[in-house]
Amino acid sequence: MRTGIRSLFVPRPLVLLAATAVALAPGARAAGEAPADAVHYRAPAVDPAPRRIGGVARALLAGVPRVEVLAPDHLGLTLSEQPTLHWFLSAPTGARIELVLIDPRRSSPLVEAHVAGDRAGIQSFDSGRAGVRLEPNVQYEWSVAVVLDPEQRSRDVVAGGAIMRVAPSDALHDLLRETDPGRRAGALAAEGLWYDALATLSAGVAARPGDRGLRAVRAALLEQAGLAEVAAFDRAE
């Protein structure tokens, strides 16, 4: 277990969060026209080492889809003990797709699930449905693999990232009462809570699929994590 994690969530000056809220206030934009800079992801000051791996096939085959986990290129944080994990599939596939969540203290995966690959785009997995309860300050790893040949797993197209559950600061605790998905995601992103900011925006997009502004905000957040291909796909949908 690493130390010093909670220091990240010492309440920051409220002017930062207030500025985020003002930028995302309903009157700051016309409906469906959220500015691209509406959410500013601030990477947490903990374990900056690269943790994301890209979904490139080891054997380059025509028609093989690309897979990406929607995670930052460092240890990503969440407040949830049962977070929603998101990934991207570039094209539909009939191949088996496996999602795995690993607790470094266990010899077997915490989750090993087969997920659907019948459509391209951003996909989600509700870890609560698998009975998962993340413990605070444990660095879990997760991955999504397109299994091209069950007998030759070296040909898998694999992408992976890392996630850790933390406690909210007092200042953020108050702002989490916000119900607008854009403003709520802005507060979460400013505190370095990648998974929660993305889950909030994704839930908003699912509830309001015609809201192009909200989708643009999610795309901007993805770009800030270096997921430009996913952001472009999201904007084009």
Short mmCIF file of the C-alpha atoms (twelve columns), coordinates in Angstrom:
data_MODEL
# 
_entry.id   MODEL 
# 
loop_
_atom_site.group_PDB 
_atom_site.id 
_atom_site.type_symbol 
_atom_site.label_atom_id 
_atom_site.label_alt_id 
_atom_site.label_comp_id 
_atom_site.label_asym_id 
_atom_site.label_seq_id 
_atom_site.Cartn_x 
_atom_site.Cartn_y 
_atom_site.Cartn_z 
_atom_site.pdbx_PDB_model_num 
ATOM 1   C CA . MET A 1   0.000   0.000   0.000   1 
ATOM 2   C CA . ARG A 2   1.338   3.405   -0.909  1 
ATOM 3   C CA . THR A 3   1.386   6.278   1.515   1 
ATOM 4   C CA . GLY A 4   0.527   9.913   1.038   1 
ATOM 5   C CA . ILE A 5   -2.505  9.224   -1.138  1 
ATOM 6   C CA . ARG A 6   -5.009  11.178  0.918   1 
ATOM 7   C CA . SER A 7   -2.830  14.293  0.697   1 
ATOM 8   C CA . LEU A 8   -3.984  14.605  -2.909  1 
ATOM 9   C CA . PHE A 9   -7.478  15.333  -1.647  1 
ATOM 10  C CA . VAL A 10  -6.658  18.108  0.792   1 
ATOM 11  C CA . PRO A 11  -9.270  20.731  -0.197  1 
ATOM 12  C CA . ARG A 12  -7.870  22.982  -2.884  1 
ATOM 13  C CA . PRO A 13  -8.729  26.672  -3.074  1 
ATOM 14  C CA . LEU A 14  -12.414 26.861  -3.892  1 
ATOM 15  C CA . VAL A 15  -11.638 29.413  -6.585  1 
ATOM 16  C CA . LEU A 16  -10.483 26.565  -8.883  1 
ATOM 17  C CA . LEU A 17  -13.670 24.587  -8.439  1 
ATOM 18  C CA . ALA A 18  -15.779 27.731  -8.560  1 
ATOM 19  C CA . ALA A 19  -14.159 28.661  -11.864 1 
ATOM 20  C CA . THR A 20  -14.983 25.216  -13.203 1 
ATOM 21  C CA . ALA A 21  -18.596 25.603  -12.111 1 
ATOM 22  C CA . VAL A 22  -18.872 29.040  -13.698 1 
ATOM 23  C CA . ALA A 23  -17.431 27.743  -16.985 1 
ATOM 24  C CA . LEU A 24  -20.061 25.025  -16.986 1 
ATOM 25  C CA . ALA A 25  -23.000 27.102  -15.786 1 
ATOM 26  C CA . PRO A 26  -26.139 26.652  -17.893 1 
ATOM 27  C CA . GLY A 27  -25.972 30.244  -19.080 1 
ATOM 28  C CA . ALA A 28  -22.373 29.889  -20.244 1 
ATOM 29  C CA . ARG A 29  -23.431 28.208  -23.492 1 
ATOM 30  C CA . ALA A 30  -26.402 27.594  -25.707 1 
ATOM 31  C CA . ALA A 31  -28.098 24.241  -25.280 1 
ATOM 32  C CA . GLY A 32  -26.116 21.495  -27.009 1 
ATOM 33  C CA . GLU A 33  -23.065 23.739  -27.549 1 
ATOM 34  C CA . ALA A 34  -20.690 22.961  -24.708 1 
ATOM 35  C CA . PRO A 35  -17.231 24.474  -25.283 1 
ATOM 36  C CA . ALA A 36  -14.379 22.041  -25.887 1 
ATOM 37  C CA . ASP A 37  -12.621 23.286  -22.725 1 
ATOM 38  C CA . ALA A 38  -15.615 22.733  -20.439 1 
ATOM 39  C CA . VAL A 39  -13.786 19.987  -18.518 1 
ATOM 40  C CA . HIS A 40  -10.141 20.226  -17.465 1 
ATOM 41  C CA . TYR A 41  -8.651  16.929  -16.309 1 
ATOM 42  C CA . ARG A 42  -5.961  17.519  -13.700 1 
ATOM 43  C CA . ALA A 43  -3.738  14.447  -13.353 1 
ATOM 44  C CA . PRO A 44  -3.314  13.408  -9.713  1 
ATOM 45  C CA . ALA A 45  0.070   13.894  -8.077  1 
ATOM 46  C CA . VAL A 46  0.565   10.200  -7.402  1 
ATOM 47  C CA . ASP A 47  2.388   7.449   -9.317  1 
ATOM 48  C CA . PRO A 48  2.848   9.212   -12.691 1 
ATOM 49  C CA . ALA A 49  4.513   6.150   -14.267 1 
ATOM 50  C CA . PRO A 50  2.917   5.028   -17.569 1 
ATOM 51  C CA . ARG A 51  0.218   2.424   -16.891 1 
ATOM 52  C CA . ARG A 52  -1.851  2.295   -20.068 1 
ATOM 53  C CA . ILE A 53  -1.034  -0.172  -22.826 1 
ATOM 54  C CA . GLY A 54  -2.460  0.216   -26.320 1 
ATOM 55  C CA . GLY A 55  -4.591  -2.288  -28.201 1 
ATOM 56  C CA . VAL A 56  -2.355  -3.144  -31.145 1 
ATOM 57  C CA . ALA A 57  -2.423  -6.667  -32.585 1 
ATOM 58  C CA . ARG A 58  0.886   -8.480  -32.315 1 
ATOM 59  C CA . ALA A 59  0.165   -10.070 -35.681 1 
ATOM 60  C CA . LEU A 60  -1.092  -7.373  -38.052 1 
ATOM 61  C CA . LEU A 61  -4.162  -8.852  -39.736 1 
ATOM 62  C CA . ALA A 62  -6.635  -7.187  -42.073 1 
ATOM 63  C CA . GLY A 63  -9.972  -6.557  -40.438 1 
ATOM 64  C CA . VAL A 64  -8.715  -6.863  -36.858 1 
ATOM 65  C CA . PRO A 65  -10.386 -4.178  -34.693 1 
ATOM 66  C CA . ARG A 66  -8.459  -1.850  -32.448 1 
ATOM 67  C CA . VAL A 67  -9.326  -1.802  -28.754 1 
ATOM 68  C CA . GLU A 68  -8.507  0.913   -26.224 1 
ATOM 69  C CA . VAL A 69  -9.227  1.117   -22.521 1 
ATOM 70  C CA . LEU A 70  -10.546 4.583   -21.674 1 
ATOM 71  C CA . ALA A 71  -8.010  5.278   -18.972 1 
ATOM 72  C CA . PRO A 72  -5.294  7.899   -18.519 1 
ATOM 73  C CA . ASP A 73  -1.658  7.014   -19.152 1 
ATOM 74  C CA . HIS A 74  -1.030  6.812   -15.419 1 
ATOM 75  C CA . LEU A 75  -2.808  5.426   -12.364 1 
ATOM 76  C CA . GLY A 76  -6.431  6.592   -12.696 1 
ATOM 77  C CA . LEU A 77  -8.560  7.371   -9.660  1 
ATOM 78  C CA . THR A 78  -12.170 6.749   -8.655  1 
ATOM 79  C CA . LEU A 79  -14.378 7.392   -5.651  1 
ATOM 80  C CA . SER A 80  -16.535 4.360   -6.397  1 
ATOM 81  C CA . GLU A 81  -16.115 0.929   -4.896  1 
ATOM 82  C CA . GLN A 82  -18.018 -0.398  -7.916  1 
ATOM 83  C CA . PRO A 83  -16.817 1.760   -10.816 1 
ATOM 84  C CA . THR A 84  -17.980 1.588   -14.406 1 
ATOM 85  C CA . LEU A 85  -15.103 0.783   -16.767 1 
ATOM 86  C CA . HIS A 86  -15.190 2.046   -20.360 1 
ATOM 87  C CA . TRP A 87  -13.330 0.900   -23.442 1 
ATOM 88  C CA . PHE A 88  -13.443 1.478   -27.181 1 
ATOM 89  C CA . LEU A 89  -13.788 -0.953  -30.069 1 
ATOM 90  C CA . SER A 90  -12.987 0.406   -33.542 1 
ATOM 91  C CA . ALA A 91  -15.206 -2.063  -35.414 1 
ATOM 92  C CA . PRO A 92  -17.647 -4.876  -34.629 1 
ATOM 93  C CA . THR A 93  -16.132 -8.333  -34.295 1 
ATOM 94  C CA . GLY A 94  -17.290 -11.885 -33.884 1 
ATOM 95  C CA . ALA A 95  -14.176 -12.707 -31.877 1 
ATOM 96  C CA . ARG A 96  -14.434 -13.302 -28.155 1 
ATOM 97  C CA . ILE A 97  -13.723 -10.248 -26.023 1 
ATOM 98  C CA . GLU A 98  -12.545 -10.670 -22.444 1 
ATOM 99  C CA . LEU A 99  -12.446 -8.056  -19.687 1 
ATOM 100 C CA . VAL A 100 -10.192 -8.837  -16.739 1 
ATOM 101 C CA . LEU A 101 -9.776  -6.948  -13.450 1 
ATOM 102 C CA . ILE A 102 -6.799  -7.919  -11.294 1 
ATOM 103 C CA . ASP A 103 -6.204  -7.421  -7.589  1 
ATOM 104 C CA . PRO A 104 -2.391  -7.548  -7.159  1 
ATOM 105 C CA . ARG A 105 -2.818  -9.367  -3.836  1 
ATOM 106 C CA . ARG A 106 -4.679  -12.299 -5.405  1 
ATOM 107 C CA . SER A 107 -3.414  -15.112 -7.600  1 
ATOM 108 C CA . SER A 108 -6.602  -15.226 -9.714  1 
ATOM 109 C CA . PRO A 109 -8.471  -12.371 -11.432 1 
ATOM 110 C CA . LEU A 110 -11.063 -10.467 -9.457  1 
ATOM 111 C CA . VAL A 111 -13.188 -10.323 -12.637 1 
ATOM 112 C CA . GLU A 112 -12.906 -12.367 -15.828 1 
ATOM 113 C CA . ALA A 113 -15.891 -11.627 -18.046 1 
ATOM 114 C CA . HIS A 114 -16.866 -12.091 -21.681 1 
ATOM 115 C CA . VAL A 115 -18.311 -8.866  -23.110 1 
ATOM 116 C CA . ALA A 116 -20.114 -8.053  -26.346 1 
ATOM 117 C CA . GLY A 117 -18.273 -6.941  -29.475 1 
ATOM 118 C CA . ASP A 118 -21.209 -6.584  -31.852 1 
ATOM 119 C CA . ARG A 119 -20.891 -2.825  -32.278 1 
ATOM 120 C CA . ALA A 120 -18.156 -0.244  -32.654 1 
ATOM 121 C CA . GLY A 121 -17.701 2.687   -30.282 1 
ATOM 122 C CA . ILE A 122 -17.483 3.303   -26.553 1 
ATOM 123 C CA . GLN A 123 -18.486 0.312   -24.432 1 
ATOM 124 C CA . SER A 124 -19.039 0.024   -20.673 1 
ATOM 125 C CA . PHE A 125 -18.822 -2.593  -17.950 1 
ATOM 126 C CA . ASP A 126 -20.594 -2.156  -14.607 1 
ATOM 127 C CA . SER A 127 -18.253 -3.817  -12.116 1 
ATOM 128 C CA . GLY A 128 -21.063 -3.864  -9.548  1 
ATOM 129 C CA . ARG A 129 -22.840 -6.514  -11.624 1 
ATOM 130 C CA . ALA A 130 -19.833 -8.752  -11.044 1 
ATOM 131 C CA . GLY A 131 -20.013 -8.169  -7.285  1 
ATOM 132 C CA . VAL A 132 -16.813 -6.107  -7.248  1 
ATOM 133 C CA . ARG A 133 -15.988 -3.865  -4.296  1 
ATOM 134 C CA . LEU A 134 -12.688 -2.049  -4.686  1 
ATOM 135 C CA . GLU A 135 -10.784 -1.413  -1.488  1 
ATOM 136 C CA . PRO A 136 -9.266  2.047   -0.920  1 
ATOM 137 C CA . ASN A 137 -5.649  2.699   -1.932  1 
ATOM 138 C CA . VAL A 138 -5.165  -0.599  -3.777  1 
ATOM 139 C CA . GLN A 139 -3.790  -0.311  -7.322  1 
ATOM 140 C CA . TYR A 140 -5.919  -2.602  -9.476  1 
ATOM 141 C CA . GLU A 141 -5.138  -3.385  -13.105 1 
ATOM 142 C CA . TRP A 142 -7.689  -4.074  -15.808 1 
ATOM 143 C CA . SER A 143 -7.582  -5.035  -19.448 1 
ATOM 144 C CA . VAL A 144 -9.736  -5.796  -22.468 1 
ATOM 145 C CA . ALA A 145 -8.594  -8.395  -25.011 1 
ATOM 146 C CA . VAL A 146 -9.916  -9.351  -28.437 1 
ATOM 147 C CA . VAL A 147 -9.183  -13.085 -28.591 1 
ATOM 148 C CA . LEU A 148 -8.384  -13.881 -32.220 1 
ATOM 149 C CA . ASP A 149 -7.361  -17.480 -31.546 1 
ATOM 150 C CA . PRO A 150 -8.137  -19.153 -28.184 1 
ATOM 151 C CA . GLU A 151 -5.285  -21.613 -28.880 1 
ATOM 152 C CA . GLN A 152 -2.726  -18.855 -29.514 1 
ATOM 153 C CA . ARG A 153 -3.281  -16.139 -26.946 1 
ATOM 154 C CA . SER A 154 -0.111  -14.362 -28.075 1 
ATOM 155 C CA . ARG A 155 -2.215  -13.077 -30.990 1 
ATOM 156 C CA . ASP A 156 -4.675  -11.289 -28.681 1 
ATOM 157 C CA . VAL A 157 -5.288  -7.589  -29.224 1 
ATOM 158 C CA . VAL A 158 -4.913  -6.281  -25.659 1 
ATOM 159 C CA . ALA A 159 -5.331  -2.882  -23.996 1 
ATOM 160 C CA . GLY A 160 -4.989  -2.186  -20.287 1 
ATOM 161 C CA . GLY A 161 -4.900  0.429   -17.567 1 
ATOM 162 C CA . ALA A 162 -4.864  0.905   -13.792 1 
ATOM 163 C CA . ILE A 163 -7.419  2.147   -11.269 1 
ATOM 164 C CA . MET A 164 -7.399  3.003   -7.564  1 
ATOM 165 C CA . ARG A 165 -10.231 3.981   -5.228  1 
ATOM 166 C CA . VAL A 166 -9.697  7.051   -3.013  1 
ATOM 167 C CA . ALA A 167 -11.733 9.236   -0.663  1 
ATOM 168 C CA . PRO A 168 -13.127 12.643  -1.733  1 
ATOM 169 C CA . SER A 169 -11.997 15.937  -0.284  1 
ATOM 170 C CA . ASP A 170 -14.460 17.932  1.806   1 
ATOM 171 C CA . ALA A 171 -14.774 20.555  -0.943  1 
ATOM 172 C CA . LEU A 172 -15.589 17.948  -3.576  1 
ATOM 173 C CA . HIS A 173 -18.045 16.251  -1.249  1 
ATOM 174 C CA . ASP A 174 -20.261 19.335  -1.412  1 
ATOM 175 C CA . LEU A 175 -19.936 19.737  -5.194  1 
ATOM 176 C CA . LEU A 176 -20.995 16.134  -5.793  1 
ATOM 177 C CA . ARG A 177 -24.569 17.208  -5.034  1 
ATOM 178 C CA . GLU A 178 -24.534 18.841  -8.477  1 
ATOM 179 C CA . THR A 179 -26.904 17.010  -10.816 1 
ATOM 180 C CA . ASP A 180 -25.909 18.530  -14.186 1 
ATOM 181 C CA . PRO A 181 -23.545 15.958  -15.780 1 
ATOM 182 C CA . GLY A 182 -21.258 18.583  -17.326 1 
ATOM 183 C CA . ARG A 183 -20.723 20.536  -14.104 1 
ATOM 184 C CA . ARG A 184 -20.384 17.377  -12.033 1 
ATOM 185 C CA . ALA A 185 -17.824 15.941  -14.463 1 
ATOM 186 C CA . GLY A 186 -15.931 19.241  -14.390 1 
ATOM 187 C CA . ALA A 187 -15.557 19.082  -10.609 1 
ATOM 188 C CA . LEU A 188 -14.496 15.430  -10.733 1 
ATOM 189 C CA . ALA A 189 -11.955 16.015  -13.508 1 
ATOM 190 C CA . ALA A 190 -10.441 18.991  -11.660 1 
ATOM 191 C CA . GLU A 191 -9.808  16.668  -8.702  1 
ATOM 192 C CA . GLY A 192 -8.091  14.054  -10.886 1 
ATOM 193 C CA . LEU A 193 -10.957 11.554  -10.706 1 
ATOM 194 C CA . TRP A 194 -10.762 10.320  -14.283 1 
ATOM 195 C CA . TYR A 195 -13.044 7.299   -14.048 1 
ATOM 196 C CA . ASP A 196 -15.830 9.185   -12.305 1 
ATOM 197 C CA . ALA A 197 -15.674 12.154  -14.684 1 
ATOM 198 C CA . LEU A 198 -15.891 9.834   -17.692 1 
ATOM 199 C CA . ALA A 199 -18.677 7.741   -16.148 1 
ATOM 200 C CA . THR A 200 -20.695 10.879  -15.376 1 
ATOM 201 C CA . LEU A 201 -20.404 12.184  -18.935 1 
ATOM 202 C CA . SER A 202 -21.131 8.760   -20.426 1 
ATOM 203 C CA . ALA A 203 -24.264 8.372   -18.318 1 
ATOM 204 C CA . GLY A 204 -25.341 11.834  -19.475 1 
ATOM 205 C CA . VAL A 205 -24.751 10.946  -23.133 1 
ATOM 206 C CA . ALA A 206 -26.767 7.739   -22.717 1 
ATOM 207 C CA . ALA A 207 -29.634 9.657   -21.122 1 
ATOM 208 C CA . ARG A 208 -29.493 12.513  -23.670 1 
ATOM 209 C CA . PRO A 209 -28.149 10.972  -26.902 1 
ATOM 210 C CA . GLY A 210 -29.138 14.031  -28.919 1 
ATOM 211 C CA . ASP A 211 -27.072 16.430  -26.780 1 
ATOM 212 C CA . ARG A 212 -24.125 17.116  -29.091 1 
ATOM 213 C CA . GLY A 213 -22.611 19.510  -26.590 1 
ATOM 214 C CA . LEU A 214 -22.350 16.867  -23.884 1 
ATOM 215 C CA . ARG A 215 -20.796 14.432  -26.355 1 
ATOM 216 C CA . ALA A 216 -18.278 17.143  -27.336 1 
ATOM 217 C CA . VAL A 217 -17.307 17.590  -23.690 1 
ATOM 218 C CA . ARG A 218 -16.685 13.845  -23.379 1 
ATOM 219 C CA . ALA A 219 -14.596 13.910  -26.553 1 
ATOM 220 C CA . ALA A 220 -12.533 16.794  -25.152 1 
ATOM 221 C CA . LEU A 221 -11.907 14.820  -21.951 1 
ATOM 222 C CA . LEU A 222 -10.758 11.815  -24.007 1 
ATOM 223 C CA . GLU A 223 -8.354  14.016  -25.978 1 
ATOM 224 C CA . GLN A 224 -6.808  15.241  -22.731 1 
ATOM 225 C CA . ALA A 225 -5.869  11.623  -21.970 1 
ATOM 226 C CA . GLY A 226 -4.298  11.103  -25.402 1 
ATOM 227 C CA . LEU A 227 -7.272  9.133   -26.766 1 
ATOM 228 C CA . ALA A 228 -7.633  11.165  -29.961 1 
ATOM 229 C CA . GLU A 229 -8.988  8.326   -32.117 1 
ATOM 230 C CA . VAL A 230 -11.753 7.613   -29.635 1 
ATOM 231 C CA . ALA A 231 -12.589 11.320  -29.357 1 
ATOM 232 C CA . ALA A 232 -12.854 11.639  -33.150 1 
ATOM 233 C CA . PHE A 233 -15.163 8.621   -33.321 1 
ATOM 234 C CA . ASP A 234 -17.307 10.056  -30.528 1 
ATOM 235 C CA . ARG A 235 -17.695 13.405  -32.291 1 
ATOM 236 C CA . ALA A 236 -18.621 11.704  -35.564 1 
ATOM 237 C CA . GLU A 237 -21.413 9.590   -34.067 1 
# 
